[in-house]
Amino acid sequence: MDINKIKESKTTEELIRFSIINIDKPKGPTSFSVGQFIKKSLGLKKTSHLGTLDPAVTGVLPISLDRACRLNTYLMRKNKTYVGVMRLHEDVSDDKIKEEMEKFVGKIKQLPPVRSSVKRAEREREVFSFDFIEKNGKDVLFSSEVEAGTYIRKLVHDLGVSLGVKAHMLELRRVRAGIFDESKMYNLYDFEKAVSDYKNGDDSSLREMLVPGEIIGNILKSVEIKPNNLRQILTGKPIFNSDVASKVDISEGEYFAVFCNGRLIEIALRVKDGDIFGRPDFVLN
């Protein structure tokens, strides 16, 4: 998937209606307010963010623009990586901290915090890494890669319980959310200037920020279909085996991206129902 070639083939206006911008969220505003600022600045119908960050948390906050909001379901299910500072209320040795942190790697049970926006029911999440970086007094610098939906603040609290001391978060920064990381992100001042330049005839900076929604083809498995029945498929017709230009190994129940001559057509669900290869979940018509 040559995302740069796709980007070059589109006007800036087309990109704005179906792209993602990787914002470096500052401390203070909510994730929602950042999205609303971008929506108002670009005159869009809607925006949405890929994974909420608390007001005090900074870092990677991808914002979907307009029709790209429909891709959030598929983009948000990816792992997140954080770097943070936790404060222990008592002195604990480095070795003991490392030993207890290792016990949290793997499948864990979490009860969402009281102030969370989701139902407070215990749920299973996976912690892929929980690493000690350094300690300064009672402050511990750490990094952690987790399954989407894992509460890092709760992870820190539970570590404190395991250590037999109180522990709370001092600072937290998300450094990766799925395919988006710190290597290419933009602060709100950069964005505001790029929009101003765009409105004054220079779209170069804004175009640089826009990641076409077709990037989903680098995340989900992709299927190329023949153009024969494209019109019907764009109206929600299932994809039959005869529509597929080249077979791809996709498990039943797995979502996949559908392209035709390099154009994203839809996201479909793999089914094995007679001659039906997949059923549409989101059609980009």
Rosetta blueprint (number, residue, H / E / L):
1 M L
2 D L
3 I H
4 N H
5 K H
6 I H
7 K H
8 E H
9 S L
10 K L
11 T L
12 T H
13 E H
14 E H
15 L H
16 I H
17 R L
18 F E
19 S E
20 I E
21 I E
22 N E
23 I E
24 D E
25 K E
26 P L
27 K L
28 G L
29 P L
30 T L
31 S H
32 F H
33 S H
34 V H
35 G H
36 Q H
37 F H
38 I H
39 K H
40 K H
41 S H
42 L H
43 G L
44 L L
45 K L
46 K L
47 T E
48 S E
49 H E
50 L L
51 G L
52 T L
53 L L
54 D L
55 P L
56 A L
57 V L
58 T E
59 G E
60 V E
61 L E
62 P E
63 I E
64 S E
65 L E
66 D E
67 R H
68 A H
69 C H
70 R H
71 L H
72 N H
73 T H
74 Y H
75 L H
76 M L
77 R L
78 K L
79 N L
80 K E
81 T E
82 Y E
83 V E
84 G E
85 V E
86 M E
87 R E
88 L E
89 H L
90 E L
91 D L
92 V L
93 S L
94 D H
95 D H
96 K H
97 I H
98 K H
99 E H
100 E H
101 M H
102 E H
103 K L
104 F L
105 V L
106 G E
107 K E
108 I E
109 K E
110 Q E
111 L L
112 P L
113 P L
114 V L
115 R L
116 S L
117 S L
118 V L
119 K L
120 R L
121 A L
122 E L
123 R E
124 E E
125 R E
126 E E
127 V E
128 F E
129 S E
130 F E
131 D E
132 F E
133 I E
134 E E
135 K E
136 N E
137 G L
138 K L
139 D E
140 V E
141 L E
142 F E
143 S E
144 S E
145 E E
146 V E
147 E L
148 A L
149 G L
150 T L
151 Y L
152 I H
153 R H
154 K H
155 L H
156 V H
157 H H
158 D H
159 L H
160 G H
161 V H
162 S H
163 L H
164 G L
165 V L
166 K L
167 A E
168 H E
169 M E
170 L E
171 E E
172 L E
173 R E
174 R E
175 V E
176 R E
177 A E
178 G L
179 I L
180 F E
181 D E
182 E H
183 S H
184 K H
185 M L
186 Y E
187 N L
188 L H
189 Y H
190 D H
191 F H
192 E H
193 K H
194 A H
195 V H
196 S H
197 D H
198 Y H
199 K H
200 N L
201 G L
202 D L
203 D L
204 S H
205 S H
206 L H
207 R H
208 E H
209 M H
210 L L
211 V E
212 P E
213 G H
214 E H
215 I H
216 I H
217 G H
218 N H
219 I L
220 L L
221 K E
222 S E
223 V E
224 E E
225 I E
226 K L
227 P L
228 N L
229 N L
230 L H
231 R H
232 Q H
233 I H
234 L L
235 T L
236 G L
237 K L
238 P L
239 I E
240 F E
241 N H
242 S H
243 D H
244 V E
245 A L
246 S L
247 K L
248 V L
249 D L
250 I L
251 S L
252 E L
253 G L
254 E L
255 Y E
256 F E
257 A E
258 V E
259 F E
260 C E
261 N L
262 G L
263 R E
264 L E
265 I E
266 E E
267 I E
268 A E
269 L E
270 R E
271 V E
272 K E
273 D E
274 G L
275 D L
276 I E
277 F E
278 G E
279 R E
280 P E
281 D E
282 F E
283 V E
284 L L
285 N L
